[in-house]
Amino acid sequence: MKQLSLRTRSVLFAIATLAIFTPATVFTLESAYTTSLTQAKMGELRLMNLGLLTAFELDGDMPYIPEILYEEQLNLPDSGYLGLIVFRDTVVWQSASALNFNLPLPDIKPGVGNEIFLESLSVPFDTDNEYFAYAFTAEFASSSDFEPVQFYIYNNKQVFNEERRIFLNTTWQWLIMLSTALVVLLIFGVSLVLSPVRNLIAEISQTARGEQKEVESAYPKEFDHLKSSINLLIHTEAQQRSRYKNSLGDLAHSLKTPLAVAFGSKGLPEQTTEALTQIDKIIQRQLKRASAGQAGWQKPIAVFPLITRVIDAMDKVYQHKQLVLGIDGDSDAQFKGDETDLMELMGNLLDNACKASKLNVLVTVKQQNNWLEIYVDDDGPGIPENKKRTLLKRGERLDTYEEGQGIGMAVVSDLVAIYGGQLHIDQAPDQEDIPLGGARIVVRFPI
C-alpha cells in the first residue's frame, strides 16, 4: 500500500481531532449553558416565591392574598407559571395563571425556613410537560400559635427546553463552520509549510537529471544540514567516479607498456604471441566494462545529434559502398548515461549494419512508456534464427560471422546490460520508400 503523503496525514489528523474536539466542545458548552440557565431559573422562581410570601397575610386563621399580584406571570392564564399556597395541608390559594388547572396538594414539603428546588418534575395536572418546582415554608402567627405555610411556584420547562435546543443548534452550526474553516486554513498552512520540502524534492530531481550541479536554493534552517549532506554526496560521488576512471586509465597505461615490450621481443613462439594478443583484448574489454555505466547526477544526452555524428563518420568510412544512411523518430529523445558509452554502442551497431548492408541503413529513435528505444535496420542478409539465440546468450560472440554482423556485439551486449536495458534481434521491416528486410537490432534503455 502506498504511504500517505505528509499533507494527507496532516489533514486526516486534523479531521480526526476535530471530530473528537467538536462534540466534546458542544457537550461542554451545553453543560455550562444548561447549568447557568438552571441557576438563573432557580433565582427567578425564588424571587417570585418571595413575592408571594410578601403578599400573603394571615388574619387569625383566615389566609388573605390580593387578587392582583405584582408578578404578572401569576396573573395571566397559560403564562407557564403557576402559584400555590398550602395552609394546614389544604390548598388555600392558586394563582390566576392556573385557571385551567386544578392543582392538587403537592408531595414535597420543605421544613420551616427551608427551600426545595426541583429541575424536573412530572405533575399530575399536566402529564404532557415537565416543570421546574420551587417550594418554601414560612411561619405566620395564627389565632393560637405560629403555623407553617407552604408556598409553591411551578414553571413549565417548554420554553427552557426550546432555548436550550436553539443554543445547541446554533453552537453546532457555528462549530461546524469554524471546523470547516479550520480544515481549509490547515490545508493552506500545511501546503505553505511543506512548500520548501516540495521545492527541495524538485531541486534534487533537477540535480539528479543533470540540470544543475548541486542543490543551490535557500531553505529554512532546519534543512541546512540535509542540503549540505546532499551536496556532499553529489560531490563525493563525482570525485569517486573521477578517481575510478583515472585509476582505470592508469591501470590500462601500466599494462600497455609491459605488453608492448613483450610484443616487441624477437623470437616469440606463435602461441605466445596469440596469448598476449588475447590478454590485451581481455584487458581492454574488461576496462571498458568497468568504466561504463550510468553516471548519477549527470545531464541527459541528446540522442539525435550523437547518432548523426556517428552516421557521418560511417558514411566516410564506407564511402566506397555508396550507402544511404538515415535517421528518423523523436528528435528530442534523451539518453541518461555516459556519452562515450552511447557513442561506442552506436558505433558498433552502425559498423555492423554498414558491413552487412547492400545499400540502406536506417536508425529510428523512439521515447515512449519510460523507455528509450533505438532501432538499427539494414537491407543485408539478416541473422539466422540459430545465430540470434547464440548472439543474445551472455558471453557469446559472433565475431566469426561471415557478414561481420556479430563483430562488436559483445561490447553492445555488455553496455546494454550495464544500463539495465534490453537487446533484441529481429528482421527489419520494409519502410515506405526504403526496402530493407535485413537485420533489425533493437536496443531499449529505461528512462
Contacts in CASP RR format, 6 or more apart in sequence:
PFRMAT RR
TARGET T0000
AUTHOR 0000-0000-0000
METHOD contacts of the structure
MODEL  1
MKQLSLRTRSVLFAIATLAIFTPATVFTLESAYTTSLTQAKMGELRLMNL
GLLTAFELDGDMPYIPEILYEEQLNLPDSGYLGLIVFRDTVVWQSASALN
FNLPLPDIKPGVGNEIFLESLSVPFDTDNEYFAYAFTAEFASSSDFEPVQ
FYIYNNKQVFNEERRIFLNTTWQWLIMLSTALVVLLIFGVSLVLSPVRNL
IAEISQTARGEQKEVESAYPKEFDHLKSSINLLIHTEAQQRSRYKNSLGD
LAHSLKTPLAVAFGSKGLPEQTTEALTQIDKIIQRQLKRASAGQAGWQKP
IAVFPLITRVIDAMDKVYQHKQLVLGIDGDSDAQFKGDETDLMELMGNLL
DNACKASKLNVLVTVKQQNNWLEIYVDDDGPGIPENKKRTLLKRGERLDT
YEEGQGIGMAVVSDLVAIYGGQLHIDQAPDQEDIPLGGARIVVRFPI
4 12 0 8 1.000
6 190 0 8 1.000
6 194 0 8 1.000
6 197 0 8 1.000
7 187 0 8 1.000
7 190 0 8 1.000
7 191 0 8 1.000
7 194 0 8 1.000
10 186 0 8 1.000
10 190 0 8 1.000
11 183 0 8 1.000
11 186 0 8 1.000
11 187 0 8 1.000
11 190 0 8 1.000
14 182 0 8 1.000
14 183 0 8 1.000
14 186 0 8 1.000
15 183 0 8 1.000
18 179 0 8 1.000
18 182 0 8 1.000
18 183 0 8 1.000
22 175 0 8 1.000
22 176 0 8 1.000
22 179 0 8 1.000
25 175 0 8 1.000
26 168 0 8 1.000
26 171 0 8 1.000
26 172 0 8 1.000
26 175 0 8 1.000
29 171 0 8 1.000
30 164 0 8 1.000
30 167 0 8 1.000
30 168 0 8 1.000
30 171 0 8 1.000
33 164 0 8 1.000
33 167 0 8 1.000
34 164 0 8 1.000
37 160 0 8 1.000
37 163 0 8 1.000
37 164 0 8 1.000
38 119 0 8 1.000
41 132 0 8 1.000
41 155 0 8 1.000
41 160 0 8 1.000
42 117 0 8 1.000
42 132 0 8 1.000
42 134 0 8 1.000
44 155 0 8 1.000
45 117 0 8 1.000
45 132 0 8 1.000
45 134 0 8 1.000
45 153 0 8 1.000
45 155 0 8 1.000
46 115 0 8 1.000
46 117 0 8 1.000
46 134 0 8 1.000
46 136 0 8 1.000
48 71 0 8 1.000
48 73 0 8 1.000
48 74 0 8 1.000
48 81 0 8 1.000
48 134 0 8 1.000
48 153 0 8 1.000
49 115 0 8 1.000
49 134 0 8 1.000
49 135 0 8 1.000
49 136 0 8 1.000
49 151 0 8 1.000
49 152 0 8 1.000
49 153 0 8 1.000
51 69 0 8 1.000
51 70 0 8 1.000
51 71 0 8 1.000
52 65 0 8 1.000
52 69 0 8 1.000
52 71 0 8 1.000
52 74 0 8 1.000
52 83 0 8 1.000
52 85 0 8 1.000
52 151 0 8 1.000
52 153 0 8 1.000
53 136 0 8 1.000
53 138 0 8 1.000
53 151 0 8 1.000
55 65 0 8 1.000
55 66 0 8 1.000
55 69 0 8 1.000
55 70 0 8 1.000
56 63 0 8 1.000
56 64 0 8 1.000
56 65 0 8 1.000
56 85 0 8 1.000
56 140 0 8 1.000
56 149 0 8 1.000
56 151 0 8 1.000
57 63 0 8 1.000
57 64 0 8 1.000
57 65 0 8 1.000
57 140 0 8 1.000
58 64 0 8 1.000
58 87 0 8 1.000
58 140 0 8 1.000
58 141 0 8 1.000
58 142 0 8 1.000
58 147 0 8 1.000
58 149 0 8 1.000
60 141 0 8 1.000
60 142 0 8 1.000
60 143 0 8 1.000
61 142 0 8 1.000
61 143 0 8 1.000
63 85 0 8 1.000
63 87 0 8 1.000
63 92 0 8 1.000
63 93 0 8 1.000
63 149 0 8 1.000
65 85 0 8 1.000
65 93 0 8 1.000
67 96 0 8 1.000
68 75 0 8 1.000
69 75 0 8 1.000
69 95 0 8 1.000
71 81 0 8 1.000
72 79 0 8 1.000
73 79 0 8 1.000
73 80 0 8 1.000
73 81 0 8 1.000
73 97 0 8 1.000
74 81 0 8 1.000
74 82 0 8 1.000
74 83 0 8 1.000
74 95 0 8 1.000
74 96 0 8 1.000
74 97 0 8 1.000
75 95 0 8 1.000
75 96 0 8 1.000
75 97 0 8 1.000
76 96 0 8 1.000
76 97 0 8 1.000
77 96 0 8 1.000
77 97 0 8 1.000
77 98 0 8 1.000
77 99 0 8 1.000
77 100 0 8 1.000
78 97 0 8 1.000
78 100 0 8 1.000
79 97 0 8 1.000
80 97 0 8 1.000
80 154 0 8 1.000
80 155 0 8 1.000
80 156 0 8 1.000
80 158 0 8 1.000
80 159 0 8 1.000
81 95 0 8 1.000
81 97 0 8 1.000
81 153 0 8 1.000
81 154 0 8 1.000
81 155 0 8 1.000
81 156 0 8 1.000
82 94 0 8 1.000
82 95 0 8 1.000
82 97 0 8 1.000
82 98 0 8 1.000
82 101 0 8 1.000
82 103 0 8 1.000
82 131 0 8 1.000
82 152 0 8 1.000
82 153 0 8 1.000
82 154 0 8 1.000
82 155 0 8 1.000
83 94 0 8 1.000
83 95 0 8 1.000
83 97 0 8 1.000
83 98 0 8 1.000
83 103 0 8 1.000
83 151 0 8 1.000
83 152 0 8 1.000
83 153 0 8 1.000
83 154 0 8 1.000
84 91 0 8 1.000
84 93 0 8 1.000
84 94 0 8 1.000
84 95 0 8 1.000
84 98 0 8 1.000
84 103 0 8 1.000
84 106 0 8 1.000
84 151 0 8 1.000
84 152 0 8 1.000
84 153 0 8 1.000
84 154 0 8 1.000
85 91 0 8 1.000
85 92 0 8 1.000
85 93 0 8 1.000
85 94 0 8 1.000
85 149 0 8 1.000
85 150 0 8 1.000
85 151 0 8 1.000
85 152 0 8 1.000
86 92 0 8 1.000
86 105 0 8 1.000
86 106 0 8 1.000
86 149 0 8 1.000
86 150 0 8 1.000
86 152 0 8 1.000
87 147 0 8 1.000
87 149 0 8 1.000
87 150 0 8 1.000
88 147 0 8 1.000
89 105 0 8 1.000
90 105 0 8 1.000
91 103 0 8 1.000
91 104 0 8 1.000
91 105 0 8 1.000
94 101 0 8 1.000
94 103 0 8 1.000
101 125 0 8 1.000
101 126 0 8 1.000
102 125 0 8 1.000
103 125 0 8 1.000
104 124 0 8 1.000
104 125 0 8 1.000
106 133 0 8 1.000
106 135 0 8 1.000
106 150 0 8 1.000
106 152 0 8 1.000
108 116 0 8 1.000
108 118 0 8 1.000
108 133 0 8 1.000
108 135 0 8 1.000
109 135 0 8 1.000
109 137 0 8 1.000
109 150 0 8 1.000
110 116 0 8 1.000
110 135 0 8 1.000
110 136 0 8 1.000
110 137 0 8 1.000
110 150 0 8 1.000
111 137 0 8 1.000
111 148 0 8 1.000
112 137 0 8 1.000
112 138 0 8 1.000
112 139 0 8 1.000
112 148 0 8 1.000
113 136 0 8 1.000
113 137 0 8 1.000
113 138 0 8 1.000
113 139 0 8 1.000
114 136 0 8 1.000
114 137 0 8 1.000
115 134 0 8 1.000
115 135 0 8 1.000
115 136 0 8 1.000
116 133 0 8 1.000
116 134 0 8 1.000
116 135 0 8 1.000
116 136 0 8 1.000
117 132 0 8 1.000
117 133 0 8 1.000
117 134 0 8 1.000
117 135 0 8 1.000
118 132 0 8 1.000
118 133 0 8 1.000
118 134 0 8 1.000
119 132 0 8 1.000
120 130 0 8 1.000
120 131 0 8 1.000
120 132 0 8 1.000
120 157 0 8 1.000
121 130 0 8 1.000
121 131 0 8 1.000
121 132 0 8 1.000
121 133 0 8 1.000
121 154 0 8 1.000
122 130 0 8 1.000
122 131 0 8 1.000
123 131 0 8 1.000
123 154 0 8 1.000
126 156 0 8 1.000
129 156 0 8 1.000
129 157 0 8 1.000
129 158 0 8 1.000
130 157 0 8 1.000
131 154 0 8 1.000
131 155 0 8 1.000
131 156 0 8 1.000
131 157 0 8 1.000
132 154 0 8 1.000
132 155 0 8 1.000
132 157 0 8 1.000
132 160 0 8 1.000
133 152 0 8 1.000
133 153 0 8 1.000
133 154 0 8 1.000
133 155 0 8 1.000
134 152 0 8 1.000
134 153 0 8 1.000
134 155 0 8 1.000
135 150 0 8 1.000
135 151 0 8 1.000
135 152 0 8 1.000
135 153 0 8 1.000
136 150 0 8 1.000
136 151 0 8 1.000
137 148 0 8 1.000
137 149 0 8 1.000
137 150 0 8 1.000
137 151 0 8 1.000
138 148 0 8 1.000
138 149 0 8 1.000
138 151 0 8 1.000
139 146 0 8 1.000
139 147 0 8 1.000
139 148 0 8 1.000
139 149 0 8 1.000
140 146 0 8 1.000
140 147 0 8 1.000
140 149 0 8 1.000
196 219 0 8 1.000
196 220 0 8 1.000
196 223 0 8 1.000
199 217 0 8 1.000
199 219 0 8 1.000
200 215 0 8 1.000
200 217 0 8 1.000
200 219 0 8 1.000
200 223 0 8 1.000
200 226 0 8 1.000
200 227 0 8 1.000
203 212 0 8 1.000
203 215 0 8 1.000
203 216 0 8 1.000
203 217 0 8 1.000
204 215 0 8 1.000
204 230 0 8 1.000
206 212 0 8 1.000
207 213 0 8 1.000
207 214 0 8 1.000
207 215 0 8 1.000
207 230 0 8 1.000
207 234 0 8 1.000
207 297 0 8 1.000
208 296 0 8 1.000
208 297 0 8 1.000
209 299 0 8 1.000
209 300 0 8 1.000
209 336 0 8 1.000
210 297 0 8 1.000
210 298 0 8 1.000
210 299 0 8 1.000
210 300 0 8 1.000
211 299 0 8 1.000
213 234 0 8 1.000
214 230 0 8 1.000
214 231 0 8 1.000
214 234 0 8 1.000
214 235 0 8 1.000
215 227 0 8 1.000
215 230 0 8 1.000
215 231 0 8 1.000
215 234 0 8 1.000
219 227 0 8 1.000
234 297 0 8 1.000
237 296 0 8 1.000
237 297 0 8 1.000
238 297 0 8 1.000
241 295 0 8 1.000
244 291 0 8 1.000
245 291 0 8 1.000
248 287 0 8 1.000
248 290 0 8 1.000
248 291 0 8 1.000
249 287 0 8 1.000
251 287 0 8 1.000
252 283 0 8 1.000
252 284 0 8 1.000
252 287 0 8 1.000
255 283 0 8 1.000
259 276 0 8 1.000
259 279 0 8 1.000
259 280 0 8 1.000
259 283 0 8 1.000
262 268 0 8 1.000
262 276 0 8 1.000
263 273 0 8 1.000
263 276 0 8 1.000
268 276 0 8 1.000
285 410 0 8 1.000
285 411 0 8 1.000
285 414 0 8 1.000
288 344 0 8 1.000
288 411 0 8 1.000
288 414 0 8 1.000
289 414 0 8 1.000
289 418 0 8 1.000
292 338 0 8 1.000
292 341 0 8 1.000
292 414 0 8 1.000
292 415 0 8 1.000
292 418 0 8 1.000
293 337 0 8 1.000
293 338 0 8 1.000
293 341 0 8 1.000
293 415 0 8 1.000
293 418 0 8 1.000
293 419 0 8 1.000
294 336 0 8 1.000
294 337 0 8 1.000
294 338 0 8 1.000
294 418 0 8 1.000
294 419 0 8 1.000
295 337 0 8 1.000
295 338 0 8 1.000
298 336 0 8 1.000
298 337 0 8 1.000
298 338 0 8 1.000
300 334 0 8 1.000
300 335 0 8 1.000
300 336 0 8 1.000
300 337 0 8 1.000
301 334 0 8 1.000
301 335 0 8 1.000
301 336 0 8 1.000
301 337 0 8 1.000
301 339 0 8 1.000
301 342 0 8 1.000
302 332 0 8 1.000
302 333 0 8 1.000
302 334 0 8 1.000
303 333 0 8 1.000
303 334 0 8 1.000
303 335 0 8 1.000
303 342 0 8 1.000
303 365 0 8 1.000
303 372 0 8 1.000
303 374 0 8 1.000
304 327 0 8 1.000
304 331 0 8 1.000
304 332 0 8 1.000
304 333 0 8 1.000
304 365 0 8 1.000
306 335 0 8 1.000
306 339 0 8 1.000
306 342 0 8 1.000
306 343 0 8 1.000
306 346 0 8 1.000
307 327 0 8 1.000
307 346 0 8 1.000
307 363 0 8 1.000
307 365 0 8 1.000
307 374 0 8 1.000
308 327 0 8 1.000
309 343 0 8 1.000
310 343 0 8 1.000
310 346 0 8 1.000
310 347 0 8 1.000
310 350 0 8 1.000
311 325 0 8 1.000
311 326 0 8 1.000
311 327 0 8 1.000
311 350 0 8 1.000
311 363 0 8 1.000
313 347 0 8 1.000
314 323 0 8 1.000
314 325 0 8 1.000
314 347 0 8 1.000
314 350 0 8 1.000
314 351 0 8 1.000
314 354 0 8 1.000
314 361 0 8 1.000
315 323 0 8 1.000
315 325 0 8 1.000
317 351 0 8 1.000
317 354 0 8 1.000
318 354 0 8 1.000
321 354 0 8 1.000
321 357 0 8 1.000
322 359 0 8 1.000
323 354 0 8 1.000
323 357 0 8 1.000
323 359 0 8 1.000
323 360 0 8 1.000
323 361 0 8 1.000
324 359 0 8 1.000
324 360 0 8 1.000
324 361 0 8 1.000
324 434 0 8 1.000
325 350 0 8 1.000
325 354 0 8 1.000
325 361 0 8 1.000
325 362 0 8 1.000
325 363 0 8 1.000
326 361 0 8 1.000
326 362 0 8 1.000
326 363 0 8 1.000
327 362 0 8 1.000
327 363 0 8 1.000
327 364 0 8 1.000
327 365 0 8 1.000
328 362 0 8 1.000
328 363 0 8 1.000
328 364 0 8 1.000
328 365 0 8 1.000
329 364 0 8 1.000
329 365 0 8 1.000
329 366 0 8 1.000
330 365 0 8 1.000
330 366 0 8 1.000
330 367 0 8 1.000
331 365 0 8 1.000
332 367 0 8 1.000
333 365 0 8 1.000
333 366 0 8 1.000
333 367 0 8 1.000
333 372 0 8 1.000
334 367 0 8 1.000
334 372 0 8 1.000
334 447 0 8 1.000
335 342 0 8 1.000
335 372 0 8 1.000
335 445 0 8 1.000
336 445 0 8 1.000
336 447 0 8 1.000
337 419 0 8 1.000
341 415 0 8 1.000
341 418 0 8 1.000
341 419 0 8 1.000
344 411 0 8 1.000
344 415 0 8 1.000
345 411 0 8 1.000
345 412 0 8 1.000
345 415 0 8 1.000
345 416 0 8 1.000
345 443 0 8 1.000
346 363 0 8 1.000
346 374 0 8 1.000
348 407 0 8 1.000
348 408 0 8 1.000
348 409 0 8 1.000
348 411 0 8 1.000
348 412 0 8 1.000
349 374 0 8 1.000
349 376 0 8 1.000
349 412 0 8 1.000
349 441 0 8 1.000
349 443 0 8 1.000
350 361 0 8 1.000
350 363 0 8 1.000
350 376 0 8 1.000
351 407 0 8 1.000
351 408 0 8 1.000
352 404 0 8 1.000
352 405 0 8 1.000
352 406 0 8 1.000
352 407 0 8 1.000
352 408 0 8 1.000
352 409 0 8 1.000
352 441 0 8 1.000
353 361 0 8 1.000
353 376 0 8 1.000
353 377 0 8 1.000
353 378 0 8 1.000
353 405 0 8 1.000
353 439 0 8 1.000
353 441 0 8 1.000
354 361 0 8 1.000
354 378 0 8 1.000
355 403 0 8 1.000
355 404 0 8 1.000
355 405 0 8 1.000
355 407 0 8 1.000
356 378 0 8 1.000
356 380 0 8 1.000
356 381 0 8 1.000
356 382 0 8 1.000
356 403 0 8 1.000
356 404 0 8 1.000
356 405 0 8 1.000
356 438 0 8 1.000
356 439 0 8 1.000
357 378 0 8 1.000
357 379 0 8 1.000
357 380 0 8 1.000
358 379 0 8 1.000
358 380 0 8 1.000
359 379 0 8 1.000
360 377 0 8 1.000
360 378 0 8 1.000
360 379 0 8 1.000
360 434 0 8 1.000
360 435 0 8 1.000
360 436 0 8 1.000
361 376 0 8 1.000
361 377 0 8 1.000
361 378 0 8 1.000
361 379 0 8 1.000
362 375 0 8 1.000
362 376 0 8 1.000
362 377 0 8 1.000
362 378 0 8 1.000
362 428 0 8 1.000
362 431 0 8 1.000
362 434 0 8 1.000
362 436 0 8 1.000
363 374 0 8 1.000
363 375 0 8 1.000
363 376 0 8 1.000
363 377 0 8 1.000
364 374 0 8 1.000
364 375 0 8 1.000
364 377 0 8 1.000
365 372 0 8 1.000
365 373 0 8 1.000
365 374 0 8 1.000
365 375 0 8 1.000
366 372 0 8 1.000
366 373 0 8 1.000
366 375 0 8 1.000
367 373 0 8 1.000
367 447 0 8 1.000
370 446 0 8 1.000
370 447 0 8 1.000
371 444 0 8 1.000
371 445 0 8 1.000
371 446 0 8 1.000
371 447 0 8 1.000
372 444 0 8 1.000
372 445 0 8 1.000
372 446 0 8 1.000
372 447 0 8 1.000
373 442 0 8 1.000
373 443 0 8 1.000
373 444 0 8 1.000
374 442 0 8 1.000
374 443 0 8 1.000
374 444 0 8 1.000
375 440 0 8 1.000
375 441 0 8 1.000
375 442 0 8 1.000
376 440 0 8 1.000
376 441 0 8 1.000
376 443 0 8 1.000
377 428 0 8 1.000
377 429 0 8 1.000
377 431 0 8 1.000
377 436 0 8 1.000
377 437 0 8 1.000
377 438 0 8 1.000
377 439 0 8 1.000
377 440 0 8 1.000
378 428 0 8 1.000
378 436 0 8 1.000
378 438 0 8 1.000
378 439 0 8 1.000
379 428 0 8 1.000
379 434 0 8 1.000
379 435 0 8 1.000
379 436 0 8 1.000
379 437 0 8 1.000
379 438 0 8 1.000
380 403 0 8 1.000
380 437 0 8 1.000
380 438 0 8 1.000
380 439 0 8 1.000
381 403 0 8 1.000
381 438 0 8 1.000
382 403 0 8 1.000
382 405 0 8 1.000
382 427 0 8 1.000
382 428 0 8 1.000
382 437 0 8 1.000
382 438 0 8 1.000
382 439 0 8 1.000
383 391 0 8 1.000
383 401 0 8 1.000
383 405 0 8 1.000
383 425 0 8 1.000
383 439 0 8 1.000
387 398 0 8 1.000
387 401 0 8 1.000
388 425 0 8 1.000
390 396 0 8 1.000
390 398 0 8 1.000
391 397 0 8 1.000
391 398 0 8 1.000
391 406 0 8 1.000
391 409 0 8 1.000
391 413 0 8 1.000
391 425 0 8 1.000
392 413 0 8 1.000
392 423 0 8 1.000
392 424 0 8 1.000
392 425 0 8 1.000
394 413 0 8 1.000
394 417 0 8 1.000
395 410 0 8 1.000
395 413 0 8 1.000
396 410 0 8 1.000
397 406 0 8 1.000
397 408 0 8 1.000
397 409 0 8 1.000
397 410 0 8 1.000
398 404 0 8 1.000
398 405 0 8 1.000
398 406 0 8 1.000
398 407 0 8 1.000
398 409 0 8 1.000
399 406 0 8 1.000
399 407 0 8 1.000
399 408 0 8 1.000
399 410 0 8 1.000
401 407 0 8 1.000
405 439 0 8 1.000
412 423 0 8 1.000
412 441 0 8 1.000
412 443 0 8 1.000
413 423 0 8 1.000
416 422 0 8 1.000
416 423 0 8 1.000
416 443 0 8 1.000
416 445 0 8 1.000
419 445 0 8 1.000
419 446 0 8 1.000
420 445 0 8 1.000
420 446 0 8 1.000
421 443 0 8 1.000
421 444 0 8 1.000
421 445 0 8 1.000
421 446 0 8 1.000
422 442 0 8 1.000
422 443 0 8 1.000
422 444 0 8 1.000
423 441 0 8 1.000
423 442 0 8 1.000
423 443 0 8 1.000
423 444 0 8 1.000
424 441 0 8 1.000
424 442 0 8 1.000
424 444 0 8 1.000
425 439 0 8 1.000
425 440 0 8 1.000
425 441 0 8 1.000
425 442 0 8 1.000
426 439 0 8 1.000
426 440 0 8 1.000
426 442 0 8 1.000
427 437 0 8 1.000
427 438 0 8 1.000
427 439 0 8 1.000
427 440 0 8 1.000
428 436 0 8 1.000
428 437 0 8 1.000
428 438 0 8 1.000
428 439 0 8 1.000
428 440 0 8 1.000
429 436 0 8 1.000
429 437 0 8 1.000
429 440 0 8 1.000
430 436 0 8 1.000
430 437 0 8 1.000
END
